[in-house]
Amino acid sequence: MAIYNATLSKIDKEETKRYAGLKNIDFNDDLINKACLEAQLLAVPKGCWELYDYDPAIGCIMSPQPLFIDSSKVLKLFCCAEKVAVMTVTIGEDIENFITQEFKNGNYAFSLLLDAAATTAVEMLADNINNFINITANKQGYSTTYRFSPGYGDWNITIQPEILQITNANLINVTTTDSCMLLPRKSVTAAIGFIPKNTNNKNSKHNCNECKQINCHARKES
């Protein structure tokens, strides 16, 4: 088990604009900068991850409570994997409470930007842990797939409680609602496949142009 306590030196302004739907719109830079700084100050970045053997023949993560993957996209992604890393990250609930209060106070534009900055922050945290996992894989003789999260593609979010269980997410106080939404809200779970080096797996790299979720705010420009 690996617990990751991190700091965010800054929040990416351009990513914040993208999540806010302002990528190609001239907007008040001062307000965006204020939202990014506020998010940086309020975020409490934490993460945990585990590495398990994986059986691609039956699509099973061999955790103490074996987790069978019921997503055709994830099964295809992990078709050559021998291990799978599963992760949970969060930036805590303080920032959510602040966003809610700003909205109640009528600061609608700022609360929207702060929410986008918080989304950027948790994705940056996920990137940081992803990079650490990549280094771990490389040392063990593996390359990695891109990370895949429940709720994307055909991987149902109902798997979230099981992901939280096998990542020991209780140690960083991440839970789910009855509808399997993560709490705190600015949290992410994901799985990453470990593939033996020199294995030809064309499915290991992500391509937004192949994704059917055309209205996704996380979509990268081609």
C-alpha positions in Angstrom: 0.0 0.0 0.0 1.3 3.5 -0.9 -0.1 6.6 0.7 0.7 9.8 -1.2 0.6 13.2 0.6 1.3 15.9 -1.9 1.5 19.6 -2.4 0.3 21.5 -5.5 2.7 24.4 -6.3 0.2 25.9 -8.6 -3.1 25.2 -10.4 -2.9 25.2 -14.2 -4.8 28.3 -15.5 -5.4 27.0 -19.0 -6.8 23.7 -17.8 -9.0 25.6 -15.4 -10.4 27.7 -18.3 -11.0 24.5 -20.3 -12.9 22.8 -17.5 -14.9 26.0 -17.1 -15.8 26.0 -20.8 -13.7 29.1 -21.4 -10.9 27.7 -23.5 -11.3 30.0 -26.4 -13.1 32.9 -24.6 -11.6 36.1 -23.5 -12.4 36.2 -19.7 -11.3 38.1 -16.7 -7.8 36.9 -16.0 -7.7 38.3 -12.5 -10.7 36.3 -11.5 -9.3 33.1 -13.0 -6.0 33.7 -11.3 -7.8 34.3 -8.0 -9.7 31.0 -8.4 -6.5 29.1 -9.1 -4.8 30.6 -6.1 -7.8 30.0 -3.8 -8.0 26.3 -5.0 -4.3 25.9 -4.3 -4.7 27.2 -0.7 -7.8 25.2 0.0 -6.8 21.9 -1.5 -5.6 19.1 0.8 -4.1 16.6 -1.7 -4.0 13.0 -0.7 -3.9 9.7 -2.5 -3.4 6.0 -2.1 -2.8 3.2 -4.5 -2.2 -0.5 -4.7 -0.6 -2.9 -7.2 -2.2 -6.3 -7.8 -1.7 -9.2 -10.2 -4.2 -9.3 -13.1 -5.6 -12.2 -15.0 -6.6 -11.0 -18.5 -8.2 -14.3 -19.4 -11.0 -13.7 -16.9 -10.7 -9.9 -16.5 -9.9 -10.1 -12.8 -7.8 -7.9 -10.5 -6.4 -10.4 -8.0 -7.0 -8.2 -4.9 -7.9 -9.8 -1.6 -11.5 -9.3 -2.7 -11.1 -10.2 -6.4 -12.5 -7.5 -8.7 -13.9 -8.6 -12.0 -14.0 -5.9 -14.7 -17.3 -5.7 -16.6 -16.3 -3.0 -19.1 -15.4 -4.1 -22.7 -13.2 -0.9 -23.0 -11.2 -1.7 -19.9 -10.9 -5.4 -20.8 -9.5 -4.4 -24.2 -7.2 -1.8 -22.6 -5.8 -4.4 -20.1 -5.7 -7.3 -22.6 -1.9 -7.6 -22.3 -1.6 -6.6 -18.6 0.0 -8.7 -16.0 -0.6 -6.3 -13.1 -3.0 -3.5 -12.5 -2.5 -0.4 -10.2 -5.6 1.0 -8.7 -5.7 4.5 -7.2 -7.9 6.9 -5.3 -7.0 10.6 -4.9 -8.8 13.6 -3.3 -8.3 17.2 -2.5 -10.6 17.1 0.5 -13.9 18.7 1.4 -12.8 22.2 2.5 -12.7 23.5 -1.0 -16.2 22.1 -1.7 -17.6 23.9 1.3 -16.0 27.1 0.2 -17.4 26.8 -3.3 -20.9 26.2 -1.9 -20.7 29.2 0.3 -19.4 31.4 -2.5 -22.4 30.3 -4.6 -24.8 31.0 -1.8 -23.3 34.5 -1.4 -24.1 35.2 -5.1 -20.6 35.0 -6.4 -21.6 32.8 -9.2 -18.8 33.4 -11.7 -16.2 33.0 -9.0 -17.7 29.8 -7.7 -17.9 28.3 -11.2 -14.2 29.1 -11.8 -13.2 27.8 -8.4 -15.1 24.6 -9.1 -13.1 24.3 -12.4 -9.9 25.0 -10.6 -10.7 22.3 -8.0 -11.3 19.8 -10.9 -8.0 20.8 -12.4 -6.3 20.3 -9.0 -7.6 16.8 -8.5 -6.6 15.9 -12.1 -3.1 17.3 -11.5 -2.9 15.2 -8.4 -4.0 12.1 -10.3 -1.3 12.9 -12.9 1.4 13.2 -10.2 0.5 9.8 -8.8 0.2 8.3 -12.3 3.7 9.5 -13.0 4.9 7.8 -9.8 3.2 4.6 -10.8 4.8 4.8 -14.3 8.2 5.0 -12.7 7.4 2.0 -10.5 6.3 0.0 -13.5 9.4 0.9 -15.5 11.6 -0.3 -12.6 9.8 -3.6 -12.7 10.1 -4.0 -16.5 6.7 -2.8 -17.5 5.1 -0.1 -19.6 1.8 1.3 -18.6 -1.6 2.0 -20.1 -3.4 5.3 -19.7 -5.5 5.4 -16.6 -9.2 4.6 -16.8 -11.8 5.7 -14.3 -15.3 4.3 -13.4 -18.0 6.4 -15.0 -16.1 6.8 -18.3 -16.9 4.7 -21.4 -18.8 1.6 -20.4 -17.2 1.2 -16.9 -20.2 1.7 -14.6 -19.7 3.8 -11.5 -21.3 1.1 -9.4 -17.8 -0.4 -9.2 -16.7 2.6 -7.1 -17.2 1.0 -3.6 -15.1 -2.0 -4.7 -12.3 0.3 -6.0 -12.3 2.2 -2.7 -12.1 -1.0 -0.8 -9.1 -2.4 -2.7 -7.2 0.9 -2.5 -7.9 1.3 1.2 -9.4 4.7 0.5 -10.8 4.9 4.0 -7.3 5.9 5.0 -7.7 9.2 3.1 -11.4 9.5 4.0 -12.9 8.9 0.6 -16.3 7.2 0.5 -19.3 7.0 -1.8 -23.0 8.0 -1.7 -25.7 5.4 -2.2 -25.6 6.3 -5.9 -21.9 5.6 -6.0 -20.7 9.2 -6.3 -17.4 9.9 -4.6 -17.2 11.9 -1.4 -15.4 14.3 -1.2 -16.8 15.3 -4.6 -13.4 16.3 -5.9 -12.0 12.8 -5.8 -10.9 10.4 -8.5 -10.4 6.6 -8.8 -8.7 4.9 -11.7 -6.9 1.8 -12.8 -3.7 1.5 -14.8 -2.4 -1.6 -16.6 1.2 -2.9 -16.3 2.2 -4.4 -19.6 5.5 -6.3 -20.2 7.9 -4.1 -22.2 8.2 -4.8 -25.9 4.6 -6.0 -25.9 2.7 -4.6 -28.9 -0.5 -3.2 -27.5 -2.0 -0.5 -29.6 -4.9 -0.1 -27.1 -2.6 1.2 -24.3 -2.6 4.9 -25.5 -5.7 7.1 -25.1 -7.2 8.9 -28.0 -10.0 11.4 -27.3 -11.0 11.3 -31.0 -12.1 7.6 -30.4 -14.3 8.5 -27.4 -18.0 8.9 -27.9 -18.4 11.4 -25.0 -18.1 14.4 -27.2 -19.4 16.8 -24.6 -16.7 15.8 -22.0 -15.0 18.9 -20.5 -11.8 16.8 -20.1 -11.6 16.2 -23.9 -8.2 17.1 -25.3 -8.0 19.1 -28.5 -6.6 17.1 -31.4 
